[in-house]
């Protein structure tokens, strides 16, 4: 029997093989800060070479996909929605 973990791993493997066209304007990482009750977005620049690879702006060399690279966001956005009472009383 195929487990949920195996199904997710298979989907992840399949999707990670697809072509991604990098946007030279950059990209966002969106995440939740549950402790603070915020939705957050960090924007990062994205320099792309002629082959369509992301390059390190300092070295001009391609950024490897298999190595963690620390980058600083160009902007960070945070927001919260108003808390609502989802239970109605009748």
Phi and psi restraints in degrees (range 20) as a CNS / XPLOR table:
assign (resid 1 and name C) (resid 2 and name N)
       (resid 2 and name CA) (resid 2 and name C) 1.0 -82.3 20.0 2
assign (resid 2 and name N) (resid 2 and name CA)
       (resid 2 and name C) (resid 3 and name N) 1.0 129.7 20.0 2
assign (resid 2 and name C) (resid 3 and name N)
       (resid 3 and name CA) (resid 3 and name C) 1.0 -88.9 20.0 2
assign (resid 3 and name N) (resid 3 and name CA)
       (resid 3 and name C) (resid 4 and name N) 1.0 167.0 20.0 2
assign (resid 3 and name C) (resid 4 and name N)
       (resid 4 and name CA) (resid 4 and name C) 1.0 -61.5 20.0 2
assign (resid 4 and name N) (resid 4 and name CA)
       (resid 4 and name C) (resid 5 and name N) 1.0 -40.7 20.0 2
assign (resid 4 and name C) (resid 5 and name N)
       (resid 5 and name CA) (resid 5 and name C) 1.0 -61.1 20.0 2
assign (resid 5 and name N) (resid 5 and name CA)
       (resid 5 and name C) (resid 6 and name N) 1.0 -43.6 20.0 2
assign (resid 5 and name C) (resid 6 and name N)
       (resid 6 and name CA) (resid 6 and name C) 1.0 -65.3 20.0 2
assign (resid 6 and name N) (resid 6 and name CA)
       (resid 6 and name C) (resid 7 and name N) 1.0 -38.7 20.0 2
assign (resid 6 and name C) (resid 7 and name N)
       (resid 7 and name CA) (resid 7 and name C) 1.0 -64.0 20.0 2
assign (resid 7 and name N) (resid 7 and name CA)
       (resid 7 and name C) (resid 8 and name N) 1.0 -46.5 20.0 2
assign (resid 7 and name C) (resid 8 and name N)
       (resid 8 and name CA) (resid 8 and name C) 1.0 -62.7 20.0 2
assign (resid 8 and name N) (resid 8 and name CA)
       (resid 8 and name C) (resid 9 and name N) 1.0 -42.7 20.0 2
assign (resid 8 and name C) (resid 9 and name N)
       (resid 9 and name CA) (resid 9 and name C) 1.0 -62.0 20.0 2
assign (resid 9 and name N) (resid 9 and name CA)
       (resid 9 and name C) (resid 10 and name N) 1.0 -40.1 20.0 2
assign (resid 9 and name C) (resid 10 and name N)
       (resid 10 and name CA) (resid 10 and name C) 1.0 -66.5 20.0 2
assign (resid 10 and name N) (resid 10 and name CA)
       (resid 10 and name C) (resid 11 and name N) 1.0 -42.0 20.0 2
assign (resid 10 and name C) (resid 11 and name N)
       (resid 11 and name CA) (resid 11 and name C) 1.0 -64.6 20.0 2
assign (resid 11 and name N) (resid 11 and name CA)
       (resid 11 and name C) (resid 12 and name N) 1.0 -44.2 20.0 2
assign (resid 11 and name C) (resid 12 and name N)
       (resid 12 and name CA) (resid 12 and name C) 1.0 -60.3 20.0 2
assign (resid 12 and name N) (resid 12 and name CA)
       (resid 12 and name C) (resid 13 and name N) 1.0 -44.5 20.0 2
assign (resid 12 and name C) (resid 13 and name N)
       (resid 13 and name CA) (resid 13 and name C) 1.0 -61.4 20.0 2
assign (resid 13 and name N) (resid 13 and name CA)
       (resid 13 and name C) (resid 14 and name N) 1.0 -45.3 20.0 2
assign (resid 13 and name C) (resid 14 and name N)
       (resid 14 and name CA) (resid 14 and name C) 1.0 -63.6 20.0 2
assign (resid 14 and name N) (resid 14 and name CA)
       (resid 14 and name C) (resid 15 and name N) 1.0 -46.8 20.0 2
assign (resid 14 and name C) (resid 15 and name N)
       (resid 15 and name CA) (resid 15 and name C) 1.0 -69.6 20.0 2
assign (resid 15 and name N) (resid 15 and name CA)
       (resid 15 and name C) (resid 16 and name N) 1.0 -29.4 20.0 2
assign (resid 15 and name C) (resid 16 and name N)
       (resid 16 and name CA) (resid 16 and name C) 1.0 -72.2 20.0 2
assign (resid 16 and name N) (resid 16 and name CA)
       (resid 16 and name C) (resid 17 and name N) 1.0 -12.1 20.0 2
assign (resid 16 and name C) (resid 17 and name N)
       (resid 17 and name CA) (resid 17 and name C) 1.0 -90.9 20.0 2
assign (resid 17 and name N) (resid 17 and name CA)
       (resid 17 and name C) (resid 18 and name N) 1.0 -7.3 20.0 2
assign (resid 17 and name C) (resid 18 and name N)
       (resid 18 and name CA) (resid 18 and name C) 1.0 -76.6 20.0 2
assign (resid 18 and name N) (resid 18 and name CA)
       (resid 18 and name C) (resid 19 and name N) 1.0 158.0 20.0 2
assign (resid 18 and name C) (resid 19 and name N)
       (resid 19 and name CA) (resid 19 and name C) 1.0 -75.7 20.0 2
assign (resid 19 and name N) (resid 19 and name CA)
       (resid 19 and name C) (resid 20 and name N) 1.0 134.2 20.0 2
assign (resid 19 and name C) (resid 20 and name N)
       (resid 20 and name CA) (resid 20 and name C) 1.0 -119.4 20.0 2
assign (resid 20 and name N) (resid 20 and name CA)
       (resid 20 and name C) (resid 21 and name N) 1.0 125.5 20.0 2
assign (resid 20 and name C) (resid 21 and name N)
       (resid 21 and name CA) (resid 21 and name C) 1.0 -92.2 20.0 2
assign (resid 21 and name N) (resid 21 and name CA)
       (resid 21 and name C) (resid 22 and name N) 1.0 116.8 20.0 2
assign (resid 21 and name C) (resid 22 and name N)
       (resid 22 and name CA) (resid 22 and name C) 1.0 -75.4 20.0 2
assign (resid 22 and name N) (resid 22 and name CA)
       (resid 22 and name C) (resid 23 and name N) 1.0 138.1 20.0 2
assign (resid 22 and name C) (resid 23 and name N)
       (resid 23 and name CA) (resid 23 and name C) 1.0 -89.5 20.0 2
assign (resid 23 and name N) (resid 23 and name CA)
       (resid 23 and name C) (resid 24 and name N) 1.0 119.2 20.0 2
assign (resid 23 and name C) (resid 24 and name N)
       (resid 24 and name CA) (resid 24 and name C) 1.0 -62.8 20.0 2
assign (resid 24 and name N) (resid 24 and name CA)
       (resid 24 and name C) (resid 25 and name N) 1.0 -17.1 20.0 2
assign (resid 24 and name C) (resid 25 and name N)
       (resid 25 and name CA) (resid 25 and name C) 1.0 -77.1 20.0 2
assign (resid 25 and name N) (resid 25 and name CA)
       (resid 25 and name C) (resid 26 and name N) 1.0 -11.4 20.0 2
assign (resid 25 and name C) (resid 26 and name N)
       (resid 26 and name CA) (resid 26 and name C) 1.0 114.4 20.0 2
assign (resid 26 and name N) (resid 26 and name CA)
       (resid 26 and name C) (resid 27 and name N) 1.0 -169.1 20.0 2
assign (resid 26 and name C) (resid 27 and name N)
       (resid 27 and name CA) (resid 27 and name C) 1.0 -151.0 20.0 2
assign (resid 27 and name N) (resid 27 and name CA)
       (resid 27 and name C) (resid 28 and name N) 1.0 163.3 20.0 2
assign (resid 27 and name C) (resid 28 and name N)
       (resid 28 and name CA) (resid 28 and name C) 1.0 -115.4 20.0 2
assign (resid 28 and name N) (resid 28 and name CA)
       (resid 28 and name C) (resid 29 and name N) 1.0 143.3 20.0 2
assign (resid 28 and name C) (resid 29 and name N)
       (resid 29 and name CA) (resid 29 and name C) 1.0 -108.7 20.0 2
assign (resid 29 and name N) (resid 29 and name CA)
       (resid 29 and name C) (resid 30 and name N) 1.0 120.8 20.0 2
assign (resid 29 and name C) (resid 30 and name N)
       (resid 30 and name CA) (resid 30 and name C) 1.0 -111.5 20.0 2
assign (resid 30 and name N) (resid 30 and name CA)
       (resid 30 and name C) (resid 31 and name N) 1.0 133.3 20.0 2
assign (resid 30 and name C) (resid 31 and name N)
       (resid 31 and name CA) (resid 31 and name C) 1.0 -152.1 20.0 2
assign (resid 31 and name N) (resid 31 and name CA)
       (resid 31 and name C) (resid 32 and name N) 1.0 165.2 20.0 2
assign (resid 31 and name C) (resid 32 and name N)
       (resid 32 and name CA) (resid 32 and name C) 1.0 -102.9 20.0 2
assign (resid 32 and name N) (resid 32 and name CA)
       (resid 32 and name C) (resid 33 and name N) 1.0 136.6 20.0 2
assign (resid 32 and name C) (resid 33 and name N)
       (resid 33 and name CA) (resid 33 and name C) 1.0 -106.0 20.0 2
assign (resid 33 and name N) (resid 33 and name CA)
       (resid 33 and name C) (resid 34 and name N) 1.0 88.5 20.0 2
assign (resid 33 and name C) (resid 34 and name N)
       (resid 34 and name CA) (resid 34 and name C) 1.0 -63.2 20.0 2
assign (resid 34 and name N) (resid 34 and name CA)
       (resid 34 and name C) (resid 35 and name N) 1.0 -36.7 20.0 2
assign (resid 34 and name C) (resid 35 and name N)
       (resid 35 and name CA) (resid 35 and name C) 1.0 -60.4 20.0 2
assign (resid 35 and name N) (resid 35 and name CA)
       (resid 35 and name C) (resid 36 and name N) 1.0 -39.7 20.0 2
assign (resid 35 and name C) (resid 36 and name N)
       (resid 36 and name CA) (resid 36 and name C) 1.0 -92.2 20.0 2
assign (resid 36 and name N) (resid 36 and name CA)
       (resid 36 and name C) (resid 37 and name N) 1.0 -8.1 20.0 2
assign (resid 36 and name C) (resid 37 and name N)
       (resid 37 and name CA) (resid 37 and name C) 1.0 69.8 20.0 2
assign (resid 37 and name N) (resid 37 and name CA)
       (resid 37 and name C) (resid 38 and name N) 1.0 36.3 20.0 2
assign (resid 37 and name C) (resid 38 and name N)
       (resid 38 and name CA) (resid 38 and name C) 1.0 -119.6 20.0 2
assign (resid 38 and name N) (resid 38 and name CA)
       (resid 38 and name C) (resid 39 and name N) 1.0 150.7 20.0 2
assign (resid 38 and name C) (resid 39 and name N)
       (resid 39 and name CA) (resid 39 and name C) 1.0 -102.0 20.0 2
assign (resid 39 and name N) (resid 39 and name CA)
       (resid 39 and name C) (resid 40 and name N) 1.0 134.1 20.0 2
assign (resid 39 and name C) (resid 40 and name N)
       (resid 40 and name CA) (resid 40 and name C) 1.0 -127.7 20.0 2
assign (resid 40 and name N) (resid 40 and name CA)
       (resid 40 and name C) (resid 41 and name N) 1.0 150.9 20.0 2
assign (resid 40 and name C) (resid 41 and name N)
       (resid 41 and name CA) (resid 41 and name C) 1.0 -139.6 20.0 2
assign (resid 41 and name N) (resid 41 and name CA)
       (resid 41 and name C) (resid 42 and name N) 1.0 129.9 20.0 2
assign (resid 41 and name C) (resid 42 and name N)
       (resid 42 and name CA) (resid 42 and name C) 1.0 -111.5 20.0 2
assign (resid 42 and name N) (resid 42 and name CA)
       (resid 42 and name C) (resid 43 and name N) 1.0 131.9 20.0 2
assign (resid 42 and name C) (resid 43 and name N)
       (resid 43 and name CA) (resid 43 and name C) 1.0 -101.9 20.0 2
assign (resid 43 and name N) (resid 43 and name CA)
       (resid 43 and name C) (resid 44 and name N) 1.0 134.8 20.0 2
assign (resid 43 and name C) (resid 44 and name N)
       (resid 44 and name CA) (resid 44 and name C) 1.0 -123.4 20.0 2
assign (resid 44 and name N) (resid 44 and name CA)
       (resid 44 and name C) (resid 45 and name N) 1.0 143.2 20.0 2
assign (resid 44 and name C) (resid 45 and name N)
       (resid 45 and name CA) (resid 45 and name C) 1.0 -71.0 20.0 2
assign (resid 45 and name N) (resid 45 and name CA)
       (resid 45 and name C) (resid 46 and name N) 1.0 164.2 20.0 2
assign (resid 45 and name C) (resid 46 and name N)
       (resid 46 and name CA) (resid 46 and name C) 1.0 -148.3 20.0 2
assign (resid 46 and name N) (resid 46 and name CA)
       (resid 46 and name C) (resid 47 and name N) 1.0 102.6 20.0 2
assign (resid 46 and name C) (resid 47 and name N)
       (resid 47 and name CA) (resid 47 and name C) 1.0 -92.7 20.0 2
assign (resid 47 and name N) (resid 47 and name CA)
       (resid 47 and name C) (resid 48 and name N) 1.0 131.9 20.0 2
assign (resid 47 and name C) (resid 48 and name N)
       (resid 48 and name CA) (resid 48 and name C) 1.0 -121.5 20.0 2
assign (resid 48 and name N) (resid 48 and name CA)
       (resid 48 and name C) (resid 49 and name N) 1.0 133.2 20.0 2
assign (resid 48 and name C) (resid 49 and name N)
       (resid 49 and name CA) (resid 49 and name C) 1.0 -87.8 20.0 2
assign (resid 49 and name N) (resid 49 and name CA)
       (resid 49 and name C) (resid 50 and name N) 1.0 -177.0 20.0 2
assign (resid 49 and name C) (resid 50 and name N)
       (resid 50 and name CA) (resid 50 and name C) 1.0 -61.6 20.0 2
assign (resid 50 and name N) (resid 50 and name CA)
       (resid 50 and name C) (resid 51 and name N) 1.0 -27.6 20.0 2
assign (resid 50 and name C) (resid 51 and name N)
       (resid 51 and name CA) (resid 51 and name C) 1.0 -84.8 20.0 2
assign (resid 51 and name N) (resid 51 and name CA)
       (resid 51 and name C) (resid 52 and name N) 1.0 -1.1 20.0 2
assign (resid 51 and name C) (resid 52 and name N)
       (resid 52 and name CA) (resid 52 and name C) 1.0 85.3 20.0 2
assign (resid 52 and name N) (resid 52 and name CA)
       (resid 52 and name C) (resid 53 and name N) 1.0 14.6 20.0 2
assign (resid 52 and name C) (resid 53 and name N)
       (resid 53 and name CA) (resid 53 and name C) 1.0 -94.2 20.0 2
assign (resid 53 and name N) (resid 53 and name CA)
       (resid 53 and name C) (resid 54 and name N) 1.0 143.9 20.0 2
assign (resid 53 and name C) (resid 54 and name N)
       (resid 54 and name CA) (resid 54 and name C) 1.0 -71.4 20.0 2
assign (resid 54 and name N) (resid 54 and name CA)
       (resid 54 and name C) (resid 55 and name N) 1.0 133.8 20.0 2
assign (resid 54 and name C) (resid 55 and name N)
       (resid 55 and name CA) (resid 55 and name C) 1.0 -120.4 20.0 2
assign (resid 55 and name N) (resid 55 and name CA)
       (resid 55 and name C) (resid 56 and name N) 1.0 151.7 20.0 2
assign (resid 55 and name C) (resid 56 and name N)
       (resid 56 and name CA) (resid 56 and name C) 1.0 -73.0 20.0 2
assign (resid 56 and name N) (resid 56 and name CA)
       (resid 56 and name C) (resid 57 and name N) 1.0 121.4 20.0 2
assign (resid 56 and name C) (resid 57 and name N)
       (resid 57 and name CA) (resid 57 and name C) 1.0 -64.4 20.0 2
assign (resid 57 and name N) (resid 57 and name CA)
       (resid 57 and name C) (resid 58 and name N) 1.0 -23.7 20.0 2
assign (resid 57 and name C) (resid 58 and name N)
       (resid 58 and name CA) (resid 58 and name C) 1.0 -80.3 20.0 2
assign (resid 58 and name N) (resid 58 and name CA)
       (resid 58 and name C) (resid 59 and name N) 1.0 -37.9 20.0 2
assign (resid 58 and name C) (resid 59 and name N)
       (resid 59 and name CA) (resid 59 and name C) 1.0 -104.6 20.0 2
assign (resid 59 and name N) (resid 59 and name CA)
       (resid 59 and name C) (resid 60 and name N) 1.0 -22.7 20.0 2
assign (resid 59 and name C) (resid 60 and name N)
       (resid 60 and name CA) (resid 60 and name C) 1.0 78.2 20.0 2
assign (resid 60 and name N) (resid 60 and name CA)
       (resid 60 and name C) (resid 61 and name N) 1.0 3.6 20.0 2
assign (resid 60 and name C) (resid 61 and name N)
       (resid 61 and name CA) (resid 61 and name C) 1.0 -93.4 20.0 2
assign (resid 61 and name N) (resid 61 and name CA)
       (resid 61 and name C) (resid 62 and name N) 1.0 149.9 20.0 2
assign (resid 61 and name C) (resid 62 and name N)
       (resid 62 and name CA) (resid 62 and name C) 1.0 -59.5 20.0 2
assign (resid 62 and name N) (resid 62 and name CA)
       (resid 62 and name C) (resid 63 and name N) 1.0 142.7 20.0 2
assign (resid 62 and name C) (resid 63 and name N)
       (resid 63 and name CA) (resid 63 and name C) 1.0 -85.1 20.0 2
assign (resid 63 and name N) (resid 63 and name CA)
       (resid 63 and name C) (resid 64 and name N) 1.0 120.9 20.0 2
assign (resid 63 and name C) (resid 64 and name N)
       (resid 64 and name CA) (resid 64 and name C) 1.0 -69.9 20.0 2
assign (resid 64 and name N) (resid 64 and name CA)
       (resid 64 and name C) (resid 65 and name N) 1.0 142.7 20.0 2
assign (resid 64 and name C) (resid 65 and name N)
       (resid 65 and name CA) (resid 65 and name C) 1.0 -78.2 20.0 2
assign (resid 65 and name N) (resid 65 and name CA)
       (resid 65 and name C) (resid 66 and name N) 1.0 -17.8 20.0 2
assign (resid 65 and name C) (resid 66 and name N)
       (resid 66 and name CA) (resid 66 and name C) 1.0 -98.9 20.0 2
assign (resid 66 and name N) (resid 66 and name CA)
       (resid 66 and name C) (resid 67 and name N) 1.0 0.5 20.0 2
assign (resid 66 and name C) (resid 67 and name N)
       (resid 67 and name CA) (resid 67 and name C) 1.0 -121.4 20.0 2
assign (resid 67 and name N) (resid 67 and name CA)
       (resid 67 and name C) (resid 68 and name N) 1.0 134.5 20.0 2
assign (resid 67 and name C) (resid 68 and name N)
       (resid 68 and name CA) (resid 68 and name C) 1.0 -72.3 20.0 2
assign (resid 68 and name N) (resid 68 and name CA)
       (resid 68 and name C) (resid 69 and name N) 1.0 127.6 20.0 2
assign (resid 68 and name C) (resid 69 and name N)
       (resid 69 and name CA) (resid 69 and name C) 1.0 -119.5 20.0 2
assign (resid 69 and name N) (resid 69 and name CA)
       (resid 69 and name C) (resid 70 and name N) 1.0 125.7 20.0 2
assign (resid 69 and name C) (resid 70 and name N)
       (resid 70 and name CA) (resid 70 and name C) 1.0 -82.7 20.0 2
assign (resid 70 and name N) (resid 70 and name CA)
       (resid 70 and name C) (resid 71 and name N) 1.0 124.1 20.0 2
assign (resid 70 and name C) (resid 71 and name N)
       (resid 71 and name CA) (resid 71 and name C) 1.0 -128.9 20.0 2
assign (resid 71 and name N) (resid 71 and name CA)
       (resid 71 and name C) (resid 72 and name N) 1.0 152.1 20.0 2
assign (resid 71 and name C) (resid 72 and name N)
       (resid 72 and name CA) (resid 72 and name C) 1.0 -98.9 20.0 2
assign (resid 72 and name N) (resid 72 and name CA)
       (resid 72 and name C) (resid 73 and name N) 1.0 132.6 20.0 2
assign (resid 72 and name C) (resid 73 and name N)
       (resid 73 and name CA) (resid 73 and name C) 1.0 -68.6 20.0 2
assign (resid 73 and name N) (resid 73 and name CA)
       (resid 73 and name C) (resid 74 and name N) 1.0 150.3 20.0 2
assign (resid 73 and name C) (resid 74 and name N)
       (resid 74 and name CA) (resid 74 and name C) 1.0 -82.0 20.0 2
assign (resid 74 and name N) (resid 74 and name CA)
       (resid 74 and name C) (resid 75 and name N) 1.0 -22.6 20.0 2
assign (resid 74 and name C) (resid 75 and name N)
       (resid 75 and name CA) (resid 75 and name C) 1.0 -157.6 20.0 2
assign (resid 75 and name N) (resid 75 and name CA)
       (resid 75 and name C) (resid 76 and name N) 1.0 148.7 20.0 2
assign (resid 75 and name C) (resid 76 and name N)
       (resid 76 and name CA) (resid 76 and name C) 1.0 -127.7 20.0 2
assign (resid 76 and name N) (resid 76 and name CA)
       (resid 76 and name C) (resid 77 and name N) 1.0 130.8 20.0 2
assign (resid 76 and name C) (resid 77 and name N)
       (resid 77 and name CA) (resid 77 and name C) 1.0 -118.7 20.0 2
assign (resid 77 and name N) (resid 77 and name CA)
       (resid 77 and name C) (resid 78 and name N) 1.0 139.4 20.0 2
assign (resid 77 and name C) (resid 78 and name N)
       (resid 78 and name CA) (resid 78 and name C) 1.0 -134.6 20.0 2
assign (resid 78 and name N) (resid 78 and name CA)
       (resid 78 and name C) (resid 79 and name N) 1.0 152.8 20.0 2
assign (resid 78 and name C) (resid 79 and name N)
       (resid 79 and name CA) (resid 79 and name C) 1.0 -159.6 20.0 2
assign (resid 79 and name N) (resid 79 and name CA)
       (resid 79 and name C) (resid 80 and name N) 1.0 165.3 20.0 2
assign (resid 79 and name C) (resid 80 and name N)
       (resid 80 and name CA) (resid 80 and name C) 1.0 -145.5 20.0 2
assign (resid 80 and name N) (resid 80 and name CA)
       (resid 80 and name C) (resid 81 and name N) 1.0 152.0 20.0 2
assign (resid 80 and name C) (resid 81 and name N)
       (resid 81 and name CA) (resid 81 and name C) 1.0 -97.3 20.0 2
assign (resid 81 and name N) (resid 81 and name CA)
       (resid 81 and name C) (resid 82 and name N) 1.0 158.7 20.0 2
assign (resid 81 and name C) (resid 82 and name N)
       (resid 82 and name CA) (resid 82 and name C) 1.0 -70.8 20.0 2
assign (resid 82 and name N) (resid 82 and name CA)
       (resid 82 and name C) (resid 83 and name N) 1.0 143.5 20.0 2
assign (resid 82 and name C) (resid 83 and name N)
       (resid 83 and name CA) (resid 83 and name C) 1.0 -77.2 20.0 2
assign (resid 83 and name N) (resid 83 and name CA)
       (resid 83 and name C) (resid 84 and name N) 1.0 131.9 20.0 2
assign (resid 83 and name C) (resid 84 and name N)
       (resid 84 and name CA) (resid 84 and name C) 1.0 -121.2 20.0 2
assign (resid 84 and name N) (resid 84 and name CA)
       (resid 84 and name C) (resid 85 and name N) 1.0 149.6 20.0 2
assign (resid 84 and name C) (resid 85 and name N)
       (resid 85 and name CA) (resid 85 and name C) 1.0 -84.0 20.0 2
assign (resid 85 and name N) (resid 85 and name CA)
       (resid 85 and name C) (resid 86 and name N) 1.0 111.2 20.0 2
assign (resid 85 and name C) (resid 86 and name N)
       (resid 86 and name CA) (resid 86 and name C) 1.0 -85.3 20.0 2
assign (resid 86 and name N) (resid 86 and name CA)
       (resid 86 and name C) (resid 87 and name N) 1.0 -3.3 20.0 2
assign (resid 86 and name C) (resid 87 and name N)
       (resid 87 and name CA) (resid 87 and name C) 1.0 -101.3 20.0 2
assign (resid 87 and name N) (resid 87 and name CA)
       (resid 87 and name C) (resid 88 and name N) 1.0 121.8 20.0 2
assign (resid 87 and name C) (resid 88 and name N)
       (resid 88 and name CA) (resid 88 and name C) 1.0 -94.6 20.0 2
assign (resid 88 and name N) (resid 88 and name CA)
       (resid 88 and name C) (resid 89 and name N) 1.0 149.2 20.0 2
assign (resid 88 and name C) (resid 89 and name N)
       (resid 89 and name CA) (resid 89 and name C) 1.0 -110.9 20.0 2
assign (resid 89 and name N) (resid 89 and name CA)
       (resid 89 and name C) (resid 90 and name N) 1.0 131.1 20.0 2
